[in-house]
Amino acid sequence: MAKGKVTINEEICKGCEMCITACPVHIMQLNEGKINSKGYHPAMVKDMDRCIGCANCALICPDVAITVERLDIKK
């Protein structure tokens, strides 16, 4: 179950792939099926259920295009 929710502002993202490199669970990738208004393939999360909420992707993003919301999981 996901511990975080990643939101990407696709219009700001320039597809630099830094978030892909920073993700420890390898759930980030470029959306090859989409091109934003700047002509870039924006980043996307390929499996949100595996997100651990570490926010590495948001911290490394040079354009502040990513936000991570920690989910409060109660057992």
CHARMM internal coordinates of N, CA and C (Angstrom, degrees):
IC EDIT
DIST 1 N 1 CA 1.4508
DIST 1 CA 1 C 1.5233
ANGL 1 N 1 CA 1 C 109.82
DIST 1 C 2 N 1.3040
ANGL 1 CA 1 C 2 N 115.87
DIHE 1 N 1 CA 1 C 2 N 139.64
DIST 2 N 2 CA 1.4642
ANGL 1 C 2 N 2 CA 121.70
DIHE 1 CA 1 C 2 N 2 CA -176.95
DIST 2 CA 2 C 1.5260
ANGL 2 N 2 CA 2 C 111.39
DIHE 1 C 2 N 2 CA 2 C -65.17
DIST 2 C 3 N 1.3229
ANGL 2 CA 2 C 3 N 114.89
DIHE 2 N 2 CA 2 C 3 N 141.03
DIST 3 N 3 CA 1.4613
ANGL 2 C 3 N 3 CA 121.22
DIHE 2 CA 2 C 3 N 3 CA 175.16
DIST 3 CA 3 C 1.5210
ANGL 3 N 3 CA 3 C 111.24
DIHE 2 C 3 N 3 CA 3 C -106.10
DIST 3 C 4 N 1.3323
ANGL 3 CA 3 C 4 N 115.37
DIHE 3 N 3 CA 3 C 4 N -3.31
DIST 4 N 4 CA 1.4474
ANGL 3 C 4 N 4 CA 120.41
DIHE 3 CA 3 C 4 N 4 CA -179.98
DIST 4 CA 4 C 1.5123
ANGL 4 N 4 CA 4 C 111.37
DIHE 3 C 4 N 4 CA 4 C -148.55
DIST 4 C 5 N 1.3252
ANGL 4 CA 4 C 5 N 115.07
DIHE 4 N 4 CA 4 C 5 N 160.95
DIST 5 N 5 CA 1.4601
ANGL 4 C 5 N 5 CA 121.43
DIHE 4 CA 4 C 5 N 5 CA 176.36
DIST 5 CA 5 C 1.5244
ANGL 5 N 5 CA 5 C 107.32
DIHE 4 C 5 N 5 CA 5 C -126.41
DIST 5 C 6 N 1.3189
ANGL 5 CA 5 C 6 N 115.92
DIHE 5 N 5 CA 5 C 6 N 118.78
DIST 6 N 6 CA 1.4554
ANGL 5 C 6 N 6 CA 122.22
DIHE 5 CA 5 C 6 N 6 CA -178.22
DIST 6 CA 6 C 1.5258
ANGL 6 N 6 CA 6 C 109.37
DIHE 5 C 6 N 6 CA 6 C -96.56
DIST 6 C 7 N 1.3247
ANGL 6 CA 6 C 7 N 116.48
DIHE 6 N 6 CA 6 C 7 N 131.29
DIST 7 N 7 CA 1.4569
ANGL 6 C 7 N 7 CA 122.00
DIHE 6 CA 6 C 7 N 7 CA 175.23
DIST 7 CA 7 C 1.5214
ANGL 7 N 7 CA 7 C 107.47
DIHE 6 C 7 N 7 CA 7 C -122.08
DIST 7 C 8 N 1.3368
ANGL 7 CA 7 C 8 N 115.28
DIHE 7 N 7 CA 7 C 8 N 129.40
DIST 8 N 8 CA 1.4661
ANGL 7 C 8 N 8 CA 120.99
DIHE 7 CA 7 C 8 N 8 CA -178.45
DIST 8 CA 8 C 1.5184
ANGL 8 N 8 CA 8 C 108.89
DIHE 7 C 8 N 8 CA 8 C -117.30
DIST 8 C 9 N 1.3227
ANGL 8 CA 8 C 9 N 116.22
DIHE 8 N 8 CA 8 C 9 N 127.05
DIST 9 N 9 CA 1.4537
ANGL 8 C 9 N 9 CA 121.30
DIHE 8 CA 8 C 9 N 9 CA 173.48
DIST 9 CA 9 C 1.5253
ANGL 9 N 9 CA 9 C 105.80
DIHE 8 C 9 N 9 CA 9 C -81.82
DIST 9 C 10 N 1.3250
ANGL 9 CA 9 C 10 N 116.55
DIHE 9 N 9 CA 9 C 10 N 98.82
DIST 10 N 10 CA 1.4588
ANGL 9 C 10 N 10 CA 121.87
DIHE 9 CA 9 C 10 N 10 CA -173.68
DIST 10 CA 10 C 1.5172
ANGL 10 N 10 CA 10 C 113.48
DIHE 9 C 10 N 10 CA 10 C -64.01
DIST 10 C 11 N 1.3215
ANGL 10 CA 10 C 11 N 118.03
DIHE 10 N 10 CA 10 C 11 N -26.44
DIST 11 N 11 CA 1.4638
ANGL 10 C 11 N 11 CA 120.37
DIHE 10 CA 10 C 11 N 11 CA -179.89
DIST 11 CA 11 C 1.5316
ANGL 11 N 11 CA 11 C 112.15
DIHE 10 C 11 N 11 CA 11 C -75.70
DIST 11 C 12 N 1.3240
ANGL 11 CA 11 C 12 N 116.99
DIHE 11 N 11 CA 11 C 12 N -25.55
DIST 12 N 12 CA 1.4663
ANGL 11 C 12 N 12 CA 120.72
DIHE 11 CA 11 C 12 N 12 CA 178.29
DIST 12 CA 12 C 1.5293
ANGL 12 N 12 CA 12 C 111.04
DIHE 11 C 12 N 12 CA 12 C -86.04
DIST 12 C 13 N 1.3247
ANGL 12 CA 12 C 13 N 117.14
DIHE 12 N 12 CA 12 C 13 N -33.06
DIST 13 N 13 CA 1.4670
ANGL 12 C 13 N 13 CA 122.32
DIHE 12 CA 12 C 13 N 13 CA -175.39
DIST 13 CA 13 C 1.5246
ANGL 13 N 13 CA 13 C 111.26
DIHE 12 C 13 N 13 CA 13 C -61.11
DIST 13 C 14 N 1.3409
ANGL 13 CA 13 C 14 N 115.55
DIHE 13 N 13 CA 13 C 14 N 132.97
DIST 14 N 14 CA 1.4593
ANGL 13 C 14 N 14 CA 120.01
DIHE 13 CA 13 C 14 N 14 CA 177.85
DIST 14 CA 14 C 1.5336
ANGL 14 N 14 CA 14 C 112.03
DIHE 13 C 14 N 14 CA 14 C -109.64
DIST 14 C 15 N 1.3228
ANGL 14 CA 14 C 15 N 116.62
DIHE 14 N 14 CA 14 C 15 N 12.69
DIST 15 N 15 CA 1.4650
ANGL 14 C 15 N 15 CA 120.47
DIHE 14 CA 14 C 15 N 15 CA 174.66
DIST 15 CA 15 C 1.5116
ANGL 15 N 15 CA 15 C 114.79
DIHE 14 C 15 N 15 CA 15 C 65.21
DIST 15 C 16 N 1.3203
ANGL 15 CA 15 C 16 N 117.76
DIHE 15 N 15 CA 15 C 16 N 35.88
DIST 16 N 16 CA 1.4666
ANGL 15 C 16 N 16 CA 121.54
DIHE 15 CA 15 C 16 N 16 CA -176.86
DIST 16 CA 16 C 1.5337
ANGL 16 N 16 CA 16 C 113.02
DIHE 15 C 16 N 16 CA 16 C -73.46
DIST 16 C 17 N 1.3195
ANGL 16 CA 16 C 17 N 116.82
DIHE 16 N 16 CA 16 C 17 N -16.95
DIST 17 N 17 CA 1.4724
ANGL 16 C 17 N 17 CA 124.63
DIHE 16 CA 16 C 17 N 17 CA 177.46
DIST 17 CA 17 C 1.5265
ANGL 17 N 17 CA 17 C 114.26
DIHE 16 C 17 N 17 CA 17 C 73.58
DIST 17 C 18 N 1.3110
ANGL 17 CA 17 C 18 N 118.46
DIHE 17 N 17 CA 17 C 18 N 8.61
DIST 18 N 18 CA 1.4675
ANGL 17 C 18 N 18 CA 119.55
DIHE 17 CA 17 C 18 N 18 CA 178.79
DIST 18 CA 18 C 1.5258
ANGL 18 N 18 CA 18 C 110.88
DIHE 17 C 18 N 18 CA 18 C -64.45
DIST 18 C 19 N 1.3244
ANGL 18 CA 18 C 19 N 117.71
DIHE 18 N 18 CA 18 C 19 N -36.68
DIST 19 N 19 CA 1.4660
ANGL 18 C 19 N 19 CA 121.51
DIHE 18 CA 18 C 19 N 19 CA 178.86
DIST 19 CA 19 C 1.5304
ANGL 19 N 19 CA 19 C 111.06
DIHE 18 C 19 N 19 CA 19 C -65.65
DIST 19 C 20 N 1.3167
ANGL 19 CA 19 C 20 N 115.95
DIHE 19 N 19 CA 19 C 20 N -34.76
DIST 20 N 20 CA 1.4645
ANGL 19 C 20 N 20 CA 120.95
DIHE 19 CA 19 C 20 N 20 CA 179.56
DIST 20 CA 20 C 1.5234
ANGL 20 N 20 CA 20 C 109.31
DIHE 19 C 20 N 20 CA 20 C -63.82
DIST 20 C 21 N 1.3091
ANGL 20 CA 20 C 21 N 115.90
DIHE 20 N 20 CA 20 C 21 N -44.01
DIST 21 N 21 CA 1.4651
ANGL 20 C 21 N 21 CA 121.50
DIHE 20 CA 20 C 21 N 21 CA 179.36
DIST 21 CA 21 C 1.5294
ANGL 21 N 21 CA 21 C 111.57
DIHE 20 C 21 N 21 CA 21 C -67.35
DIST 21 C 22 N 1.3257
ANGL 21 CA 21 C 22 N 117.10
DIHE 21 N 21 CA 21 C 22 N -36.06
DIST 22 N 22 CA 1.4637
ANGL 21 C 22 N 22 CA 121.55
DIHE 21 CA 21 C 22 N 22 CA -175.07
DIST 22 CA 22 C 1.5281
ANGL 22 N 22 CA 22 C 114.00
DIHE 21 C 22 N 22 CA 22 C -78.03
DIST 22 C 23 N 1.3187
ANGL 22 CA 22 C 23 N 118.44
DIHE 22 N 22 CA 22 C 23 N -19.26
DIST 23 N 23 CA 1.4641
ANGL 22 C 23 N 23 CA 121.02
DIHE 22 CA 22 C 23 N 23 CA -174.92
DIST 23 CA 23 C 1.5299
ANGL 23 N 23 CA 23 C 111.78
DIHE 22 C 23 N 23 CA 23 C -74.44
DIST 23 C 24 N 1.3403
ANGL 23 CA 23 C 24 N 117.42
DIHE 23 N 23 CA 23 C 24 N 117.89
DIST 24 N 24 CA 1.4692
ANGL 23 C 24 N 24 CA 119.83
DIHE 23 CA 23 C 24 N 24 CA -177.78
DIST 24 CA 24 C 1.5345
ANGL 24 N 24 CA 24 C 114.15
DIHE 23 C 24 N 24 CA 24 C -73.11
DIST 24 C 25 N 1.3217
ANGL 24 CA 24 C 25 N 117.21
DIHE 24 N 24 CA 24 C 25 N -18.20
DIST 25 N 25 CA 1.4706
ANGL 24 C 25 N 25 CA 119.49
DIHE 24 CA 24 C 25 N 25 CA -179.58
DIST 25 CA 25 C 1.5374
ANGL 25 N 25 CA 25 C 111.93
DIHE 24 C 25 N 25 CA 25 C -107.48
DIST 25 C 26 N 1.3220
ANGL 25 CA 25 C 26 N 116.60
DIHE 25 N 25 CA 25 C 26 N 6.23
DIST 26 N 26 CA 1.4690
ANGL 25 C 26 N 26 CA 123.39
DIHE 25 CA 25 C 26 N 26 CA 172.34
DIST 26 CA 26 C 1.5262
ANGL 26 N 26 CA 26 C 113.91
DIHE 25 C 26 N 26 CA 26 C 55.62
DIST 26 C 27 N 1.3396
ANGL 26 CA 26 C 27 N 115.69
DIHE 26 N 26 CA 26 C 27 N 51.09
DIST 27 N 27 CA 1.4700
ANGL 26 C 27 N 27 CA 119.26
DIHE 26 CA 26 C 27 N 27 CA 179.77
DIST 27 CA 27 C 1.5248
ANGL 27 N 27 CA 27 C 112.33
DIHE 26 C 27 N 27 CA 27 C -108.47
DIST 27 C 28 N 1.3247
ANGL 27 CA 27 C 28 N 117.41
DIHE 27 N 27 CA 27 C 28 N -0.28
DIST 28 N 28 CA 1.4616
ANGL 27 C 28 N 28 CA 121.61
DIHE 27 CA 27 C 28 N 28 CA -179.55
DIST 28 CA 28 C 1.5240
ANGL 28 N 28 CA 28 C 109.73
DIHE 27 C 28 N 28 CA 28 C -97.15
DIST 28 C 29 N 1.3314
ANGL 28 CA 28 C 29 N 115.54
DIHE 28 N 28 CA 28 C 29 N 144.47
DIST 29 N 29 CA 1.4545
ANGL 28 C 29 N 29 CA 120.95
DIHE 28 CA 28 C 29 N 29 CA 174.34
DIST 29 CA 29 C 1.5204
ANGL 29 N 29 CA 29 C 108.49
DIHE 28 C 29 N 29 CA 29 C -157.22
DIST 29 C 30 N 1.3295
ANGL 29 CA 29 C 30 N 116.75
DIHE 29 N 29 CA 29 C 30 N 168.18
DIST 30 N 30 CA 1.4569
ANGL 29 C 30 N 30 CA 119.92
DIHE 29 CA 29 C 30 N 30 CA 174.80
DIST 30 CA 30 C 1.5190
ANGL 30 N 30 CA 30 C 108.46
DIHE 29 C 30 N 30 CA 30 C -83.20
DIST 30 C 31 N 1.3136
ANGL 30 CA 30 C 31 N 115.82
DIHE 30 N 30 CA 30 C 31 N 142.83
DIST 31 N 31 CA 1.4607
ANGL 30 C 31 N 31 CA 121.86
DIHE 30 CA 30 C 31 N 31 CA 178.08
DIST 31 CA 31 C 1.5279
ANGL 31 N 31 CA 31 C 107.63
DIHE 30 C 31 N 31 CA 31 C -84.86
DIST 31 C 32 N 1.3168
ANGL 31 CA 31 C 32 N 116.36
DIHE 31 N 31 CA 31 C 32 N 93.18
DIST 32 N 32 CA 1.4642
ANGL 31 C 32 N 32 CA 121.81
DIHE 31 CA 31 C 32 N 32 CA -177.00
DIST 32 CA 32 C 1.5288
ANGL 32 N 32 CA 32 C 112.05
DIHE 31 C 32 N 32 CA 32 C -68.04
DIST 32 C 33 N 1.3287
ANGL 32 CA 32 C 33 N 117.64
DIHE 32 N 32 CA 32 C 33 N -15.15
DIST 33 N 33 CA 1.4547
ANGL 32 C 33 N 33 CA 121.57
DIHE 32 CA 32 C 33 N 33 CA -179.94
DIST 33 CA 33 C 1.5154
ANGL 33 N 33 CA 33 C 114.15
DIHE 32 C 33 N 33 CA 33 C -91.15
DIST 33 C 34 N 1.3257
ANGL 33 CA 33 C 34 N 116.31
DIHE 33 N 33 CA 33 C 34 N 3.92
DIST 34 N 34 CA 1.4666
ANGL 33 C 34 N 34 CA 119.83
DIHE 33 CA 33 C 34 N 34 CA -176.84
DIST 34 CA 34 C 1.5209
ANGL 34 N 34 CA 34 C 110.12
DIHE 33 C 34 N 34 CA 34 C -138.20
DIST 34 C 35 N 1.3048
ANGL 34 CA 34 C 35 N 115.98
DIHE 34 N 34 CA 34 C 35 N 143.31
DIST 35 N 35 CA 1.4625
ANGL 34 C 35 N 35 CA 122.29
DIHE 34 CA 34 C 35 N 35 CA 174.26
DIST 35 CA 35 C 1.5227
ANGL 35 N 35 CA 35 C 106.97
DIHE 34 C 35 N 35 CA 35 C -129.13
DIST 35 C 36 N 1.3373
ANGL 35 CA 35 C 36 N 116.35
DIHE 35 N 35 CA 35 C 36 N 128.29
DIST 36 N 36 CA 1.4688
ANGL 35 C 36 N 36 CA 119.15
DIHE 35 CA 35 C 36 N 36 CA -179.80
DIST 36 CA 36 C 1.5290
ANGL 36 N 36 CA 36 C 110.73
DIHE 35 C 36 N 36 CA 36 C -80.39
DIST 36 C 37 N 1.3160
ANGL 36 CA 36 C 37 N 116.41
DIHE 36 N 36 CA 36 C 37 N 179.98
DIST 37 N 37 CA 1.4663
ANGL 36 C 37 N 37 CA 120.74
DIHE 36 CA 36 C 37 N 37 CA -175.54
DIST 37 CA 37 C 1.5243
ANGL 37 N 37 CA 37 C 113.03
DIHE 36 C 37 N 37 CA 37 C -66.28
DIST 37 C 38 N 1.3274
ANGL 37 CA 37 C 38 N 117.23
DIHE 37 N 37 CA 37 C 38 N -17.12
DIST 38 N 38 CA 1.4620
ANGL 37 C 38 N 38 CA 121.30
DIHE 37 CA 37 C 38 N 38 CA 177.54
DIST 38 CA 38 C 1.5318
ANGL 38 N 38 CA 38 C 111.94
DIHE 37 C 38 N 38 CA 38 C -88.99
DIST 38 C 39 N 1.3375
ANGL 38 CA 38 C 39 N 116.09
DIHE 38 N 38 CA 38 C 39 N -5.93
DIST 39 N 39 CA 1.4617
ANGL 38 C 39 N 39 CA 120.59
DIHE 38 CA 38 C 39 N 39 CA 178.59
DIST 39 CA 39 C 1.5163
ANGL 39 N 39 CA 39 C 115.17
DIHE 38 C 39 N 39 CA 39 C 92.41
DIST 39 C 40 N 1.3307
ANGL 39 CA 39 C 40 N 116.96
DIHE 39 N 39 CA 39 C 40 N 15.23
DIST 40 N 40 CA 1.4676
ANGL 39 C 40 N 40 CA 121.33
DIHE 39 CA 39 C 40 N 40 CA -178.70
DIST 40 CA 40 C 1.5247
ANGL 40 N 40 CA 40 C 111.36
DIHE 39 C 40 N 40 CA 40 C -107.18
DIST 40 C 41 N 1.3421
ANGL 40 CA 40 C 41 N 115.14
DIHE 40 N 40 CA 40 C 41 N 152.31
DIST 41 N 41 CA 1.4590
ANGL 40 C 41 N 41 CA 120.92
DIHE 40 CA 40 C 41 N 41 CA 169.01
DIST 41 CA 41 C 1.5325
ANGL 41 N 41 CA 41 C 105.80
DIHE 40 C 41 N 41 CA 41 C -82.35
DIST 41 C 42 N 1.3298
ANGL 41 CA 41 C 42 N 118.58
DIHE 41 N 41 CA 41 C 42 N 116.58
DIST 42 N 42 CA 1.4607
ANGL 41 C 42 N 42 CA 119.98
DIHE 41 CA 41 C 42 N 42 CA -178.95
DIST 42 CA 42 C 1.5327
ANGL 42 N 42 CA 42 C 111.76
DIHE 41 C 42 N 42 CA 42 C -77.08
DIST 42 C 43 N 1.3083
ANGL 42 CA 42 C 43 N 114.80
DIHE 42 N 42 CA 42 C 43 N 159.43
DIST 43 N 43 CA 1.4572
ANGL 42 C 43 N 43 CA 120.58
DIHE 42 CA 42 C 43 N 43 CA 176.12
DIST 43 CA 43 C 1.5253
ANGL 43 N 43 CA 43 C 109.39
DIHE 42 C 43 N 43 CA 43 C -71.44
DIST 43 C 44 N 1.3259
ANGL 43 CA 43 C 44 N 114.88
DIHE 43 N 43 CA 43 C 44 N 156.88
DIST 44 N 44 CA 1.4578
ANGL 43 C 44 N 44 CA 121.37
DIHE 43 CA 43 C 44 N 44 CA 175.76
DIST 44 CA 44 C 1.5211
ANGL 44 N 44 CA 44 C 109.07
DIHE 43 C 44 N 44 CA 44 C -150.30
DIST 44 C 45 N 1.3250
ANGL 44 CA 44 C 45 N 115.46
DIHE 44 N 44 CA 44 C 45 N 163.29
DIST 45 N 45 CA 1.4616
ANGL 44 C 45 N 45 CA 121.51
DIHE 44 CA 44 C 45 N 45 CA 175.85
DIST 45 CA 45 C 1.5188
ANGL 45 N 45 CA 45 C 106.66
DIHE 44 C 45 N 45 CA 45 C -99.81
DIST 45 C 46 N 1.3341
ANGL 45 CA 45 C 46 N 116.16
DIHE 45 N 45 CA 45 C 46 N 123.84
DIST 46 N 46 CA 1.4563
ANGL 45 C 46 N 46 CA 119.07
DIHE 45 CA 45 C 46 N 46 CA -177.56
DIST 46 CA 46 C 1.5241
ANGL 46 N 46 CA 46 C 113.13
DIHE 45 C 46 N 46 CA 46 C -87.51
DIST 46 C 47 N 1.3329
ANGL 46 CA 46 C 47 N 118.41
DIHE 46 N 46 CA 46 C 47 N -17.08
DIST 47 N 47 CA 1.4656
ANGL 46 C 47 N 47 CA 120.56
DIHE 46 CA 46 C 47 N 47 CA -179.85
DIST 47 CA 47 C 1.5313
ANGL 47 N 47 CA 47 C 109.46
DIHE 46 C 47 N 47 CA 47 C -153.35
DIST 47 C 48 N 1.3356
ANGL 47 CA 47 C 48 N 116.26
DIHE 47 N 47 CA 47 C 48 N 82.78
DIST 48 N 48 CA 1.4725
ANGL 47 C 48 N 48 CA 121.61
DIHE 47 CA 47 C 48 N 48 CA -175.99
DIST 48 CA 48 C 1.5251
ANGL 48 N 48 CA 48 C 112.07
DIHE 47 C 48 N 48 CA 48 C -59.47
DIST 48 C 49 N 1.3138
ANGL 48 CA 48 C 49 N 118.33
DIHE 48 N 48 CA 48 C 49 N -29.52
DIST 49 N 49 CA 1.4726
ANGL 48 C 49 N 49 CA 121.34
DIHE 48 CA 48 C 49 N 49 CA -179.56
DIST 49 CA 49 C 1.5199
ANGL 49 N 49 CA 49 C 112.44
DIHE 48 C 49 N 49 CA 49 C -62.10
DIST 49 C 50 N 1.3228
ANGL 49 CA 49 C 50 N 117.84
DIHE 49 N 49 CA 49 C 50 N -21.28
DIST 50 N 50 CA 1.4610
ANGL 49 C 50 N 50 CA 121.33
DIHE 49 CA 49 C 50 N 50 CA -179.27
DIST 50 CA 50 C 1.5343
ANGL 50 N 50 CA 50 C 112.90
DIHE 49 C 50 N 50 CA 50 C -93.94
DIST 50 C 51 N 1.3351
ANGL 50 CA 50 C 51 N 117.29
DIHE 50 N 50 CA 50 C 51 N -1.63
DIST 51 N 51 CA 1.4695
ANGL 50 C 51 N 51 CA 120.84
DIHE 50 CA 50 C 51 N 51 CA -179.01
DIST 51 CA 51 C 1.5263
ANGL 51 N 51 CA 51 C 110.10
DIHE 50 C 51 N 51 CA 51 C -63.85
DIST 51 C 52 N 1.3429
ANGL 51 CA 51 C 52 N 115.95
DIHE 51 N 51 CA 51 C 52 N 131.15
DIST 52 N 52 CA 1.4695
ANGL 51 C 52 N 52 CA 120.54
DIHE 51 CA 51 C 52 N 52 CA 179.29
DIST 52 CA 52 C 1.5312
ANGL 52 N 52 CA 52 C 111.81
DIHE 51 C 52 N 52 CA 52 C -99.32
DIST 52 C 53 N 1.3175
ANGL 52 CA 52 C 53 N 116.90
DIHE 52 N 52 CA 52 C 53 N 0.30
DIST 53 N 53 CA 1.4678
ANGL 52 C 53 N 53 CA 120.95
DIHE 52 CA 52 C 53 N 53 CA 176.62
DIST 53 CA 53 C 1.5049
ANGL 53 N 53 CA 53 C 114.77
DIHE 52 C 53 N 53 CA 53 C 71.30
DIST 53 C 54 N 1.3219
ANGL 53 CA 53 C 54 N 117.96
DIHE 53 N 53 CA 53 C 54 N 25.32
DIST 54 N 54 CA 1.4693
ANGL 53 C 54 N 54 CA 120.82
DIHE 53 CA 53 C 54 N 54 CA -177.16
DIST 54 CA 54 C 1.5265
ANGL 54 N 54 CA 54 C 112.92
DIHE 53 C 54 N 54 CA 54 C -73.09
DIST 54 C 55 N 1.3238
ANGL 54 CA 54 C 55 N 117.41
DIHE 54 N 54 CA 54 C 55 N -23.80
DIST 55 N 55 CA 1.4647
ANGL 54 C 55 N 55 CA 124.72
DIHE 54 CA 54 C 55 N 55 CA 179.76
DIST 55 CA 55 C 1.5219
ANGL 55 N 55 CA 55 C 113.98
DIHE 54 C 55 N 55 CA 55 C 68.32
DIST 55 C 56 N 1.3231
ANGL 55 CA 55 C 56 N 118.57
DIHE 55 N 55 CA 55 C 56 N 15.88
DIST 56 N 56 CA 1.4629
ANGL 55 C 56 N 56 CA 120.66
DIHE 55 CA 55 C 56 N 56 CA 176.04
DIST 56 CA 56 C 1.5207
ANGL 56 N 56 CA 56 C 111.03
DIHE 55 C 56 N 56 CA 56 C -57.72
DIST 56 C 57 N 1.3206
ANGL 56 CA 56 C 57 N 116.31
DIHE 56 N 56 CA 56 C 57 N -39.19
DIST 57 N 57 CA 1.4619
ANGL 56 C 57 N 57 CA 120.50
DIHE 56 CA 56 C 57 N 57 CA -179.17
DIST 57 CA 57 C 1.5274
ANGL 57 N 57 CA 57 C 111.28
DIHE 56 C 57 N 57 CA 57 C -61.55
DIST 57 C 58 N 1.3154
ANGL 57 CA 57 C 58 N 116.53
DIHE 57 N 57 CA 57 C 58 N -43.97
DIST 58 N 58 CA 1.4696
ANGL 57 C 58 N 58 CA 120.92
DIHE 57 CA 57 C 58 N 58 CA -179.79
DIST 58 CA 58 C 1.5250
ANGL 58 N 58 CA 58 C 111.32
DIHE 57 C 58 N 58 CA 58 C -69.18
DIST 58 C 59 N 1.3100
ANGL 58 CA 58 C 59 N 116.88
DIHE 58 N 58 CA 58 C 59 N -38.85
DIST 59 N 59 CA 1.4640
ANGL 58 C 59 N 59 CA 120.64
DIHE 58 CA 58 C 59 N 59 CA -178.68
DIST 59 CA 59 C 1.5231
ANGL 59 N 59 CA 59 C 112.48
DIHE 58 C 59 N 59 CA 59 C -66.09
DIST 59 C 60 N 1.3265
ANGL 59 CA 59 C 60 N 117.06
DIHE 59 N 59 CA 59 C 60 N -35.42
DIST 60 N 60 CA 1.4609
ANGL 59 C 60 N 60 CA 120.20
DIHE 59 CA 59 C 60 N 60 CA -176.21
DIST 60 CA 60 C 1.5276
ANGL 60 N 60 CA 60 C 113.46
DIHE 59 C 60 N 60 CA 60 C -88.08
DIST 60 C 61 N 1.3267
ANGL 60 CA 60 C 61 N 117.47
DIHE 60 N 60 CA 60 C 61 N -15.56
DIST 61 N 61 CA 1.4637
ANGL 60 C 61 N 61 CA 121.06
DIHE 60 CA 60 C 61 N 61 CA -176.25
DIST 61 CA 61 C 1.5355
ANGL 61 N 61 CA 61 C 110.94
DIHE 60 C 61 N 61 CA 61 C -64.15
DIST 61 C 62 N 1.3371
ANGL 61 CA 61 C 62 N 117.60
DIHE 61 N 61 CA 61 C 62 N 115.59
DIST 62 N 62 CA 1.4708
ANGL 61 C 62 N 62 CA 119.93
DIHE 61 CA 61 C 62 N 62 CA -177.88
DIST 62 CA 62 C 1.5333
ANGL 62 N 62 CA 62 C 113.60
DIHE 61 C 62 N 62 CA 62 C -71.33
DIST 62 C 63 N 1.3245
ANGL 62 CA 62 C 63 N 116.82
DIHE 62 N 62 CA 62 C 63 N -16.07
DIST 63 N 63 CA 1.4635
ANGL 62 C 63 N 63 CA 120.90
DIHE 62 CA 62 C 63 N 63 CA -177.65
DIST 63 CA 63 C 1.5229
ANGL 63 N 63 CA 63 C 113.29
DIHE 62 C 63 N 63 CA 63 C -105.71
DIST 63 C 64 N 1.3125
ANGL 63 CA 63 C 64 N 117.08
DIHE 63 N 63 CA 63 C 64 N 4.52
DIST 64 N 64 CA 1.4649
ANGL 63 C 64 N 64 CA 123.48
DIHE 63 CA 63 C 64 N 64 CA -178.91
DIST 64 CA 64 C 1.5334
ANGL 64 N 64 CA 64 C 110.47
DIHE 63 C 64 N 64 CA 64 C 51.36
DIST 64 C 65 N 1.3306
ANGL 64 CA 64 C 65 N 114.83
DIHE 64 N 64 CA 64 C 65 N 45.72
DIST 65 N 65 CA 1.4609
ANGL 64 C 65 N 65 CA 121.60
DIHE 64 CA 64 C 65 N 65 CA -178.94
DIST 65 CA 65 C 1.5227
ANGL 65 N 65 CA 65 C 112.42
DIHE 64 C 65 N 65 CA 65 C -93.06
DIST 65 C 66 N 1.3303
ANGL 65 CA 65 C 66 N 117.08
DIHE 65 N 65 CA 65 C 66 N -6.33
DIST 66 N 66 CA 1.4653
ANGL 65 C 66 N 66 CA 121.10
DIHE 65 CA 65 C 66 N 66 CA -174.33
DIST 66 CA 66 C 1.5139
ANGL 66 N 66 CA 66 C 110.61
DIHE 65 C 66 N 66 CA 66 C -121.36
DIST 66 C 67 N 1.3273
ANGL 66 CA 66 C 67 N 115.58
DIHE 66 N 66 CA 66 C 67 N 134.77
DIST 67 N 67 CA 1.4664
ANGL 66 C 67 N 67 CA 121.21
DIHE 66 CA 66 C 67 N 67 CA 170.81
DIST 67 CA 67 C 1.5245
ANGL 67 N 67 CA 67 C 107.74
DIHE 66 C 67 N 67 CA 67 C -124.48
DIST 67 C 68 N 1.3110
ANGL 67 CA 67 C 68 N 115.22
DIHE 67 N 67 CA 67 C 68 N 146.67
DIST 68 N 68 CA 1.4682
ANGL 67 C 68 N 68 CA 121.29
DIHE 67 CA 67 C 68 N 68 CA 178.43
DIST 68 CA 68 C 1.5140
ANGL 68 N 68 CA 68 C 108.30
DIHE 67 C 68 N 68 CA 68 C -125.48
DIST 68 C 69 N 1.2899
ANGL 68 CA 68 C 69 N 114.73
DIHE 68 N 68 CA 68 C 69 N 127.82
DIST 69 N 69 CA 1.4639
ANGL 68 C 69 N 69 CA 122.07
DIHE 68 CA 68 C 69 N 69 CA 178.47
DIST 69 CA 69 C 1.5271
ANGL 69 N 69 CA 69 C 107.49
DIHE 68 C 69 N 69 CA 69 C -107.33
DIST 69 C 70 N 1.3201
ANGL 69 CA 69 C 70 N 115.57
DIHE 69 N 69 CA 69 C 70 N 121.84
DIST 70 N 70 CA 1.4678
ANGL 69 C 70 N 70 CA 119.67
DIHE 69 CA 69 C 70 N 70 CA 177.38
DIST 70 CA 70 C 1.5205
ANGL 70 N 70 CA 70 C 108.77
DIHE 69 C 70 N 70 CA 70 C -75.37
DIST 70 C 71 N 1.3239
ANGL 70 CA 70 C 71 N 116.36
DIHE 70 N 70 CA 70 C 71 N 131.63
DIST 71 N 71 CA 1.4608
ANGL 70 C 71 N 71 CA 121.16
DIHE 70 CA 70 C 71 N 71 CA 179.02
DIST 71 CA 71 C 1.5111
ANGL 71 N 71 CA 71 C 109.00
DIHE 70 C 71 N 71 CA 71 C -95.44
DIST 71 C 72 N 1.2933
ANGL 71 CA 71 C 72 N 116.33
DIHE 71 N 71 CA 71 C 72 N 135.06
DIST 72 N 72 CA 1.4698
ANGL 71 C 72 N 72 CA 121.84
DIHE 71 CA 71 C 72 N 72 CA 179.24
DIST 72 CA 72 C 1.5195
ANGL 72 N 72 CA 72 C 108.05
DIHE 71 C 72 N 72 CA 72 C -86.42
DIST 72 C 73 N 1.3238
ANGL 72 CA 72 C 73 N 115.49
DIHE 72 N 72 CA 72 C 73 N 101.06
DIST 73 N 73 CA 1.4571
ANGL 72 C 73 N 73 CA 121.48
DIHE 72 CA 72 C 73 N 73 CA -178.57
DIST 73 CA 73 C 1.5257
ANGL 73 N 73 CA 73 C 108.36
DIHE 72 C 73 N 73 CA 73 C -95.35
DIST 73 C 74 N 1.3059
ANGL 73 CA 73 C 74 N 116.23
DIHE 73 N 73 CA 73 C 74 N 117.53
DIST 74 N 74 CA 1.4636
ANGL 73 C 74 N 74 CA 121.13
DIHE 73 CA 73 C 74 N 74 CA 178.04
DIST 74 CA 74 C 1.5227
ANGL 74 N 74 CA 74 C 108.71
DIHE 73 C 74 N 74 CA 74 C -110.49
DIST 74 C 75 N 1.3206
ANGL 74 CA 74 C 75 N 114.64
DIHE 74 N 74 CA 74 C 75 N 135.10
DIST 75 N 75 CA 1.4671
ANGL 74 C 75 N 75 CA 119.36
DIHE 74 CA 74 C 75 N 75 CA -179.07
DIST 75 CA 75 C 1.4965
ANGL 75 N 75 CA 75 C 111.28
DIHE 74 C 75 N 75 CA 75 C -97.27
END
COOR INIT
IC SEED 1 N 1 CA 1 C
IC BUILD
